[in-house]
Amino acid sequence: MNKKLPDLLDPLNLELSIKQDTTPALRQRLYSAELFGTTREVVIEHAGEEYRLRLTRQGKLILTK
């Protein structure tokens, strides 16, 4: 199973796509490059609360409330 990752350097490729994973649980898969676009932080609203998902310089993810 060879999946092509989105081009990280293409500034025009900002469309968010949701792909179905082929695992038995049928999870949705989001690529971080699509989620962040050209930014390093996104805000996620969950149950009326805001959470911040940040991308570090080392390429790691930090989720804070």
C-alpha positions as CSV (number, residue, x, y, z in Angstrom):
1,M,0.0,0.0,0.0
2,N,1.9,3.0,-1.3
3,K,0.1,6.3,-0.5
4,K,1.4,9.6,-1.9
5,L,1.8,12.2,0.8
6,P,0.6,15.8,-0.1
7,D,3.3,18.1,-1.4
8,L,4.4,20.1,1.6
9,L,5.9,22.9,-0.5
10,D,2.9,23.6,-2.8
11,P,1.3,26.7,-1.3
12,L,-1.8,26.3,-3.5
13,N,-2.5,22.8,-2.2
14,L,-4.6,24.0,0.8
15,E,-7.7,21.9,0.2
16,L,-8.5,19.8,3.3
17,S,-9.2,16.2,2.3
18,I,-10.6,13.5,4.5
19,K,-9.6,10.0,3.5
20,Q,-11.0,6.8,4.9
21,D,-8.4,4.5,6.4
22,T,-8.6,0.9,5.4
23,T,-8.4,-0.5,8.9
24,P,-11.3,-2.4,10.3
25,A,-12.4,0.5,12.5
26,L,-12.8,2.7,9.4
27,R,-11.1,5.7,11.0
28,Q,-10.8,9.0,9.2
29,R,-7.2,10.1,8.3
30,L,-6.1,13.7,8.1
31,Y,-2.6,14.6,7.0
32,S,-1.0,17.2,9.2
33,A,0.3,19.2,6.2
34,E,-3.3,19.6,5.0
35,L,-4.5,20.5,8.5
36,F,-1.9,23.2,9.1
37,G,-1.4,24.5,5.6
38,T,1.1,27.3,5.9
39,T,0.6,27.9,9.6
40,R,2.1,26.2,12.7
41,E,-1.0,26.3,14.9
42,V,-4.7,25.4,14.5
43,V,-7.6,25.8,16.9
44,I,-9.9,22.8,17.4
45,E,-13.3,23.3,19.0
46,H,-14.5,20.3,21.0
47,A,-17.6,20.2,23.3
48,G,-17.6,24.0,23.5
49,E,-13.9,24.2,24.4
50,E,-11.0,25.5,22.4
51,Y,-7.8,23.5,22.0
52,R,-4.7,24.5,20.2
53,L,-2.7,22.1,18.1
54,R,0.9,23.4,17.5
55,L,3.6,22.1,15.3
56,T,7.1,22.5,16.9
57,R,10.3,23.3,15.2
58,Q,11.3,19.6,15.7
59,G,8.2,18.6,13.8
60,K,6.3,17.3,16.9
61,L,2.7,18.1,17.8
62,I,1.5,19.7,21.1
63,L,-2.2,19.9,22.0
64,T,-3.1,22.3,24.8
65,K,-6.4,23.6,26.2
